[in-house]
Amino acid sequence: MKTKAAVNWGVGQDWSIEELELDDPKHGEVLIKLSASGLCHSDEHILTGDMPVPAHPYIGGHEGAGVVEQVGPGVESLKVGDHVVLSFIPACGRCKMCSTGHQNLCDLGAGILEGLQITDGTSRHHVKGEDARLMCVLGTFSPYTVVNEASAVKIDDDIPLELAALVGCGVTTGWGSAVNSADVQPGDVVVVVGVGGIGSNAVQGARIAGAKYIVAVDPVEFKRENAQSLGATHTAASIEEAFPLVQQITRGAMADAVIYTAGVVEGALIAGIMALTTKGGTAVVTGIGHGSQMDVTMSLFDLTLSQKRLQGSLFGEANPRADIPRLLSLYQNGQLKLNELVTKTYSLEEINQGYQDMRDGKNIRGVIVYN
């Protein structure tokens, strides 16, 4: 079939809307008609080169939800008409990581930036006569896509797909950074540094977990204000501004957990992140740094003598097949806010404006809505 897609042709180039030739799904694959796609910062890393990809053309998008239109041979978990969220990391259910409850580290995830079909390493997507690769083997910057069933999680039919799309990455990553990686407990003090699409949901995760105080740190006033509507009790414009505030509210003990979710992680800021963390506390790094960055500034003396933990977090340490439905249940019963995350919706043709709005600090999450 013929459709369209937002394609990147190289570092430094904007998204280009191109005609897409899409093959039928093969063994283990499904054709999805998407309702919406989130504009996540991770796709911006493709344009800037912070996240190198092996070849172009490259179709972006990894936050999506829609309806199964066609199933290939051998598909067992889905049928035509099923509503699904696309998980940005597939879960095979059989590898060591999946079978020990760490689906976010599924062996299939090692190839998601390669962007070729999991089944056979070939492409179902073709642009201008060339095989196209897909962000996270999903390519949700298109109204239609073919994915492996390992990437699709069935959800209830009555959940708005435009909101469910966000749970494929940003919501789950932020929520899990607090609930799983930081292990926030009732009464804890939590600091979230960077409260965009991921950090806003770290705030929500901390609130749902029962944190007493949640400090949202961001230079953009709009984002700080929005974080308060999601559960933040205090705000600060910088790490330096947050330090005396956290000292005051904890009587000098500092935060039980600090979650770093800035759009681009900087090694020079880790010292400040660790300084905000209490003895025996956890600092979680969820944001992505440039692939070549190797330098981190921090006190190893303090790390040892204060017994602090610096923890990386991928997809919020979530198990997508269990946690995506779980989070949508929290939305249904009013605990998790999704409508409030969507600042503005765009057509596919407006994708570059959507990303400019993100860069300008105008959006918590922009969403492409397909007709």
MOLIN-V276858 format. One record per residue. N is the residue number from 1. SS is DSSP state (hx for helix, st for strand, lp for the rest). PHI is phi in whole degrees, -180 to 180 (999 if undefined). PSI is psi as a letter, one per 20 degrees, with the letter a starting at -180 (none if undefined). Layout:
BEGIN
{{N;SS;PHI;PSI} {N;SS;PHI;PSI}}
END
This chain:
BEGIN
{{1;lp;999;q} {2;st;-108;p} {3;st;-147;b} {4;st;-139;r} {5;st;-156;q} {6;st;-90;p} {7;st;-122;q} {8;st;-105;p} {9;lp;-107;i} {10;lp;164;r} {11;lp;-59;p} {12;lp;88;i} {13;lp;-101;q} {14;lp;-69;r} {15;lp;-69;p} {16;st;-119;p} {17;st;-83;o} {18;st;-126;q} {19;st;-71;p} {20;st;-118;p} {21;st;-97;o} {22;st;-116;p} {23;lp;-78;r} {24;lp;-68;q} {25;lp;-67;q} {26;lp;-100;a} {27;lp;-57;p} {28;lp;80;j} {29;st;-117;q} {30;st;-135;q} {31;st;-94;p} {32;st;-114;p} {33;st;-93;o} {34;st;-84;q} {35;st;-95;h} {36;st;-161;r} {37;st;-142;p} {38;st;-75;q} {39;lp;-97;n} {40;lp;-84;q} {41;hx;-64;h} {42;hx;-60;h} {43;hx;-68;h} {44;hx;-63;h} {45;hx;-63;h} {46;hx;-68;g} {47;hx;-68;h} {48;hx;-83;i} {49;lp;88;j} {50;lp;-62;h} {51;lp;-122;n} {52;lp;-66;q} {53;lp;-118;q} {54;lp;-75;h} {55;lp;-164;r} {56;lp;-126;q} {57;lp;-70;q} {58;st;-130;o} {59;st;-89;p} {60;lp;-84;r} {61;lp;100;p} {62;lp;-144;j} {63;lp;-116;o} {64;st;-149;q} {65;st;-147;q} {66;st;-172;b} {67;st;-124;p} {68;st;-70;p} {69;st;-103;h} {70;st;-155;q} {71;st;-120;q} {72;lp;-85;r} {73;lp;-61;q} {74;lp;84;i} {75;lp;-74;p} {76;lp;-115;h} {77;lp;-96;i} {78;lp;-137;q} {79;lp;-139;r} {80;lp;-58;p} {81;lp;98;i} {82;lp;-66;p} {83;st;-89;p} {84;st;-137;q} {85;st;-105;p} {86;st;-90;o} {87;lp;-83;p} {88;lp;-69;i} {89;lp;-116;p} {90;lp;-69;q} {91;lp;-132;o} {92;lp;-77;h} {93;lp;82;i} {94;lp;-121;h} {95;lp;-70;r} {96;hx;-59;g} {97;hx;-65;g} {98;hx;-61;g} {99;hx;-74;i} {100;lp;-107;j} {101;lp;84;k} {102;lp;-125;m} {103;hx;-62;h} {104;hx;-65;i} {105;hx;-111;k} {106;lp;-50;q} {107;hx;-57;h} {108;hx;-66;h} {109;hx;-67;i} {110;hx;-63;h} {111;hx;-109;j} {112;lp;-70;h} {113;lp;-82;i} {114;lp;-62;h} {115;lp;77;j} {116;lp;-106;r} {117;lp;-60;p} {118;lp;-59;h} {119;lp;-62;g} {120;lp;-139;j} {121;lp;71;k} {122;lp;-115;a} {123;lp;-116;q} {124;lp;-104;i} {125;st;-113;p} {126;st;-136;p} {127;st;-128;p} {128;lp;52;k} {129;lp;80;j} {130;st;-110;q} {131;st;-67;p} {132;lp;-103;q} {133;st;-102;r} {134;st;-123;p} {135;hx;-59;p} {136;hx;56;k} {137;hx;51;k} {138;lp;-122;g} {139;lp;63;l} {140;lp;-80;i} {141;lp;-83;l} {142;st;-161;q} {143;lp;-67;i} {144;st;-135;q} {145;st;-153;q} {146;st;-111;p} {147;st;-135;r} {148;st;-74;q} {149;hx;-63;i} {150;hx;-66;i} {151;hx;-97;i} {152;st;-114;p} {153;st;-114;p} {154;st;-69;p} {155;lp;-131;r} {156;lp;-65;q} {157;lp;-70;h} {158;lp;-91;j} {159;lp;-90;p} {160;lp;-58;p} {161;hx;-66;h} {162;hx;-65;h} {163;hx;-90;h} {164;hx;-59;h} {165;hx;-54;h} {166;hx;-67;h} {167;hx;-80;i} {168;hx;-72;i} {169;lp;-151;f} {170;hx;-60;g} {171;hx;-65;g} {172;hx;-66;h} {173;hx;-64;g} {174;hx;-68;g} {175;hx;-56;g} {176;hx;-68;h} {177;hx;-60;h} {178;hx;-84;g} {179;hx;-75;g} {180;hx;-95;g} {181;hx;-68;g} {182;lp;-86;i} {183;lp;52;l} {184;lp;-61;p} {185;lp;-116;q} {186;lp;-53;p} {187;lp;91;i} {188;lp;-70;q} {189;st;-106;p} {190;st;-127;p} {191;st;-115;p} {192;st;-116;o} {193;st;-100;o} {194;lp;96;o} {195;lp;-121;l} {196;lp;-87;b} {197;lp;-62;h} {198;lp;-86;g} {199;hx;-61;h} {200;hx;-59;h} {201;hx;-84;h} {202;hx;-66;h} {203;hx;-60;g} {204;hx;-63;g} {205;hx;-61;g} {206;hx;-64;g} {207;hx;-63;g} {208;hx;-64;h} {209;hx;-76;i} {210;lp;99;j} {211;lp;-59;q} {212;lp;-77;g} {213;st;-126;p} {214;st;-130;o} {215;st;-103;o} {216;st;-97;p} {217;st;-115;p} {218;lp;-165;q} {219;lp;-73;i} {220;lp;-94;o} {221;hx;-60;g} {222;hx;-57;g} {223;hx;-70;h} {224;hx;-64;g} {225;hx;-64;g} {226;hx;-64;h} {227;hx;-61;h} {228;hx;-66;h} {229;hx;-70;i} {230;hx;-100;i} {231;lp;135;i} {232;lp;-66;p} {233;lp;-96;h} {234;st;-143;q} {235;st;-138;q} {236;st;-151;q} {237;lp;-86;i} {238;lp;-157;r} {239;hx;-62;g} {240;hx;-62;h} {241;hx;-72;h} {242;hx;-72;h} {243;hx;-58;g} {244;hx;-66;h} {245;hx;-64;g} {246;hx;-68;h} {247;hx;-57;g} {248;hx;-67;g} {249;hx;-75;i} {250;hx;-107;j} {251;lp;56;k} {252;lp;91;i} {253;lp;-77;h} {254;lp;75;r} {255;st;-82;q} {256;st;-67;h} {257;st;-144;p} {258;st;-126;p} {259;st;-117;o} {260;st;-103;o} {261;lp;-126;k} {262;lp;-61;q} {263;lp;-58;g} {264;st;-130;o} {265;lp;-74;p} {266;lp;-117;p} {267;hx;-61;h} {268;hx;-68;i} {269;hx;-92;i} {270;hx;-64;h} {271;hx;-58;g} {272;hx;-67;h} {273;hx;-60;g} {274;hx;-68;h} {275;hx;-67;h} {276;lp;-76;i} {277;st;-91;p} {278;st;-73;r} {279;st;-59;p} {280;st;76;j} {281;st;-89;r} {282;st;-125;p} {283;st;-107;p} {284;st;-109;p} {285;st;-107;o} {286;lp;-108;h} {287;lp;-67;r} {288;st;-108;p} {289;lp;-97;r} {290;lp;-62;q} {291;lp;-59;h} {292;lp;-94;i} {293;lp;-72;p} {294;lp;-122;i} {295;lp;-95;p} {296;lp;-132;p} {297;lp;-102;o} {298;lp;-165;r} {299;lp;-93;o} {300;hx;-69;h} {301;hx;-60;g} {302;hx;-68;h} {303;hx;-56;g} {304;hx;-78;g} {305;hx;-72;h} {306;lp;-99;j} {307;lp;51;l} {308;lp;-89;r} {309;st;-126;p} {310;st;-105;o} {311;st;-119;p} {312;st;-79;q} {313;lp;-143;p} {314;lp;-111;p} {315;hx;56;k} {316;hx;62;k} {317;hx;53;k} {318;lp;-85;q} {319;lp;-106;n} {320;hx;-57;h} {321;hx;-68;h} {322;hx;-98;g} {323;hx;-82;h} {324;hx;-63;g} {325;hx;-62;h} {326;hx;-62;g} {327;hx;-67;h} {328;hx;-68;h} {329;hx;-68;h} {330;hx;-64;h} {331;hx;-65;g} {332;hx;-63;h} {333;lp;-95;j} {334;lp;89;j} {335;lp;-83;h} {336;lp;-106;p} {337;lp;-93;p} {338;lp;-116;g} {339;hx;-54;h} {340;hx;-70;i} {341;hx;-82;h} {342;st;-86;o} {343;st;-80;g} {344;st;-157;q} {345;st;-108;q} {346;st;-137;q} {347;lp;-82;r} {348;hx;-59;h} {349;hx;-67;i} {350;hx;-98;j} {351;hx;-60;g} {352;hx;-67;h} {353;hx;-66;h} {354;hx;-59;g} {355;hx;-73;h} {356;hx;-66;h} {357;hx;-63;h} {358;hx;-64;g} {359;hx;-62;h} {360;lp;-82;j} {361;lp;75;k} {362;lp;-91;i} {363;lp;-119;p} {364;lp;-79;g} {365;st;-149;p} {366;st;-86;q} {367;st;-134;p} {368;st;-82;p} {369;st;-113;p} {370;lp;-96;q} {371;lp;-76;none}}
END
